[in-house]
Each structure stands twice: as structure tokens, then as C-alpha cells.
Amino acid sequence: MRDANSILALNLARCHQIRKRLDHQTFDGTLERAGAISEVDTLREQPGLVITSFGREHGRFSIRGLRDPLAPDPRQFVTQAGLDPAKSEFHWGAYYALDDAILQQRATQLLAPPQDVTLNVKDGILHLAGQPSAAWLKDLGTRALLVPGLRSVDFGRFTPEQMAFEQAKSEVQGVIVKFPVGTAALSSAERSNLRNLIPRLTSLQNSAAALHQNLRVEVVGHSDVTGAEGTNQSLSQRRADRVAWELIQLGIPDDVLHARGVASAEPVRSDDTEENRQFNRSATFFVSSSPSPQP
């Protein structure tokens, strides 16, 4: 059984042969009409269409050829060329076109990128733009090669390692550790949440190492606006220190963690309701990285 690439190669060779013959074809007397000539020329310029023959058949203008399923509908060009649609007919055989415009449509259809991701194909190579998730990028190189005509994927900055880092970073930065009013003591529930955070921090460390990056995780302590700012500064620092200490006890290297108190200067939420103030009596995380020194 022929594989997809062999079939595509045969299709391409066939198209080249057809186009070469058509370059030497002349119109017969029934085709010396500007509209008919215009329509054929227009169709030959469309991606995904190959004209193999054209002429009069039983008093109707007939065009035969090959058509990719994603090619534009040829009937729209009939009226534009000044021909009567009722006196025109098409006979198409199916094939997979290798035009970049068609490949781009096919890749978008089959790979189903997220809403904030766009695909572009140039010379048969798939390029990505936007913010793809690590989950969607997983095995993309393999899945893309199942799209007829695509030769490879240019991941650019969206390597699987980079996306795994970005995914873990997003998860860690989304964690909020809450504290009771006026204290840096952790509840049993929050200590449990910190234990659940360890796999994500470990994934973050591994992804940074794969990218040859030094990882830095800031533990940022917060307070609400009630009380004196000097007192809140000390309280927020103790909250950050407590969270960092807990994580070190759970196996996270102390050179990765950096505790910083900001009092009420960087609120998690606006301080206008008691619910929001509960979020501001907290510790959050900010992740950054820098290139590791080369030996």
C-alpha cells in the first residue's frame, strides 16, 4: 500500500505533467470567447485546482480537472466571467494540493489550534504564532506530519520544553496561600495546599534545567490595608518567610526561593470587601529565570 507521501508525490508529478500540456494547448473555434478564456485562466490561478481539459460538450461549456476538497468553489467564477451558469459544468477528480494556502487551511482544520493560536504554512513548513498551551503542543510534531503535504513544524520559541516551563510557571503563580488576620501562622488546610504544590515546583525546576535556565521563585507576602503600614510590612515578610520555610522542609532548594514582604503595596485584589481582604492576607508566587552560566 502506498503511503501518504508517495501518493502526494504522484499527485504533484501528475499536476506538473498536466500543466505542461496545457501550456501548449490552443483554443478551438468554440472557445474564442473572452469570458471562457477568462474563466479558465482564473481557475488555473486558484490554489487546489488543476485544469486537465476544457471545451464544448453537448452545447455546454465543460471543464475537467482535479480539485482539493478545500479549494474554492469553481462555480463562483462562472458569473464573474460573464458565462451562463446553466450552460457550464465541471467534472472534478479528488486530490491533495500542495499549495501553502491549502496546506494552511488543512492544518488548521485537522490540528484544531486553540483560539489564541494561528498557524502559517510556508514552503510546506508549519509555523506557530500566539500562546499555545503545553497540552496542545504535546506530540504536535507527530500529529502535524499526518496532515497531507506538511513537511515539518518550526516550533520557534514554542519548544515542548519551553511550553512545559510556561505551563508549570502559570500553575505556580496561580497559587494563593491565605492567612488569618494579624498572623503568619498557617492553617492545616494551607499546609496541605503547599504539599500539593511540590509536584508543580518540581516540574518547574526540571523544565528550567532542560532549558539551561536558573530558576528563581519569589514568595511574596501580602497584608490588607488595616493597621499600621510598618506593622503590615513586618507581618507580610513573616508570611513570606513562613511559606518559604515550609517549602524548604518539603524538599525545595533554598537557593531557588526568595521571600519578600510588600505589606499592602501590591494587593492581590482591591481592598473594598472583606472577601477581597482575605485574599490580600496571603502569600503569592512570582517565577522568573535567567540563563545558566556556560562552562
SVG drawing of the C-alpha trace seen along z (x, -y; Angstrom):
<svg xmlns="http://www.w3.org/2000/svg" viewBox="-29 -53 63 55">
<polyline fill="none" stroke="black" stroke-width="0.4" points="0.0,0.0 1.4,-3.4 1.9,-5.8 0.6,-9.4 3.9,-10.9 4.1,-8.6 0.5,-9.5 1.3,-13.2 4.4,-12.8 2.4,-11.1 -0.3,-13.8 2.4,-16.5 4.0,-14.8 0.7,-14.4 -0.2,-18.1 3.1,-19.2 2.5,-17.0 -1.0,-18.3 0.1,-21.9 2.9,-21.4 0.4,-20.0 -2.0,-22.9 0.7,-25.5 0.8,-24.3 -2.9,-23.8 -4.7,-26.2 -8.4,-27.1 -10.6,-25.7 -13.1,-27.9 -15.8,-27.4 -13.6,-28.7 -12.6,-32.0 -14.7,-33.9 -13.2,-36.3 -15.5,-35.0 -14.5,-31.4 -10.8,-32.2 -11.0,-34.4 -12.7,-31.7 -10.1,-29.1 -7.3,-31.4 -8.9,-32.4 -9.4,-28.8 -5.9,-27.8 -4.7,-30.5 -6.7,-29.2 -4.9,-27.1 -6.1,-23.5 -7.4,-23.4 -5.8,-21.8 -7.5,-22.1 -6.9,-19.0 -9.2,-19.8 -11.9,-22.3 -14.2,-22.7 -17.7,-22.3 -19.6,-19.1 -23.2,-18.7 -23.6,-22.5 -22.3,-23.2 -19.0,-24.7 -17.2,-21.9 -14.1,-22.0 -12.5,-18.9 -9.7,-18.6 -8.6,-17.9 -9.9,-19.6 -8.7,-19.6 -11.6,-19.5 -10.5,-22.8 -10.2,-24.6 -12.6,-27.5 -15.9,-26.6 -15.3,-27.0 -18.9,-27.9 -18.4,-31.4 -16.1,-32.3 -18.6,-31.4 -20.8,-34.5 -17.7,-36.7 -16.5,-35.6 -19.8,-36.5 -20.9,-33.0 -24.3,-31.4 -24.1,-29.0 -26.8,-26.9 -24.6,-26.2 -21.4,-25.4 -20.5,-22.2 -17.4,-20.9 -16.0,-17.4 -13.5,-17.1 -11.3,-14.3 -10.1,-14.5 -6.5,-15.1 -4.5,-16.7 -3.0,-20.0 0.5,-21.2 -0.2,-24.9 0.8,-26.6 -2.7,-28.3 -4.4,-25.0 -2.0,-23.3 -2.6,-26.1 -6.4,-25.5 -5.9,-21.8 -3.5,-22.1 -5.9,-24.5 -8.8,-22.1 -7.0,-18.9 -4.9,-20.2 -7.6,-22.4 -5.4,-25.1 -6.7,-27.0 -8.5,-30.2 -5.4,-32.4 -3.1,-30.4 -2.7,-30.9 -1.0,-28.6 1.0,-29.7 2.5,-27.5 5.4,-28.5 7.2,-26.1 5.4,-23.2 6.6,-24.1 4.2,-24.8 4.9,-27.9 3.1,-28.9 2.0,-32.2 0.2,-33.1 0.2,-31.4 -0.2,-27.6 -0.6,-25.5 1.8,-22.7 -1.1,-20.3 -1.9,-21.3 1.8,-21.2 2.3,-17.7 3.1,-15.4 2.3,-18.2 5.4,-17.2 3.9,-13.8 0.3,-14.9 1.4,-17.6 3.1,-15.0 -0.2,-13.3 -1.5,-16.3 -1.1,-15.6 1.6,-17.8 3.2,-19.2 6.9,-18.6 7.8,-19.7 7.0,-22.0 9.0,-25.1 8.3,-25.4 10.4,-28.6 10.3,-29.5 7.4,-27.1 9.5,-24.0 7.9,-21.3 10.5,-22.2 9.7,-25.9 5.9,-25.2 6.3,-22.8 8.1,-25.5 5.4,-28.1 2.6,-25.7 4.3,-25.0 5.0,-28.7 1.4,-29.6 0.2,-26.9 2.6,-28.0 1.8,-31.7 -1.9,-31.0 -1.5,-29.7 -2.6,-31.9 -1.7,-30.9 -4.1,-32.6 -3.5,-33.6 -5.8,-34.6 -6.0,-38.2 -2.8,-39.6 -0.8,-36.3 1.8,-34.4 0.5,-31.0 -0.5,-28.5 -3.7,-26.6 -3.7,-22.8 -5.5,-23.3 -2.9,-25.7 -0.1,-23.4 -1.8,-20.7 -2.0,-23.1 1.7,-23.7 2.4,-19.9 0.2,-19.7 2.3,-22.5 5.6,-20.4 5.0,-18.4 4.4,-21.7 7.5,-23.3 9.5,-20.1 8.2,-20.2 9.2,-23.9 12.7,-23.0 13.0,-20.2 11.8,-22.4 14.2,-25.2 17.1,-22.7 16.1,-21.3 16.2,-24.9 19.6,-25.6 18.0,-28.3 18.5,-29.3 15.1,-29.2 14.0,-31.9 10.8,-31.7 9.8,-34.7 7.5,-34.1 5.6,-37.5 4.0,-38.2 0.9,-40.5 -1.3,-42.2 -4.6,-44.1 -4.8,-47.8 -6.0,-47.6 -3.4,-48.5 -0.2,-50.5 1.9,-50.1 5.1,-49.4 3.3,-46.6 1.9,-45.2 5.4,-45.3 6.8,-43.1 3.7,-40.8 3.9,-40.3 7.6,-39.5 6.9,-36.9 4.2,-35.4 6.6,-35.1 9.3,-33.6 6.9,-31.0 5.8,-29.8 9.4,-29.6 10.5,-27.7 7.6,-25.2 8.6,-24.6 12.3,-24.1 11.2,-21.5 9.3,-19.8 12.4,-19.5 12.6,-22.7 16.2,-24.0 16.6,-27.2 18.6,-28.9 15.5,-28.8 13.2,-30.5 13.4,-34.2 11.0,-35.7 9.8,-39.3 7.2,-41.2 5.2,-44.0 2.6,-44.9 -0.4,-46.4 1.6,-47.9 0.9,-45.0 -2.7,-43.9 -3.9,-40.6 -7.4,-42.2 -8.9,-45.5 -9.4,-46.0 -13.0,-47.1 -14.7,-44.0 -13.9,-41.5 -13.7,-38.7 -11.1,-40.6 -9.1,-41.4 -8.9,-37.7 -7.1,-37.3 -4.8,-40.1 -3.8,-38.5 -1.7,-36.0 1.4,-34.9 1.8,-34.5 4.5,-33.4 6.4,-35.1 8.5,-32.9 11.5,-34.1 14.5,-32.6 17.9,-33.6 20.4,-31.7 22.7,-29.4 26.4,-30.3 28.2,-28.4 31.2,-26.2"/>
</svg>
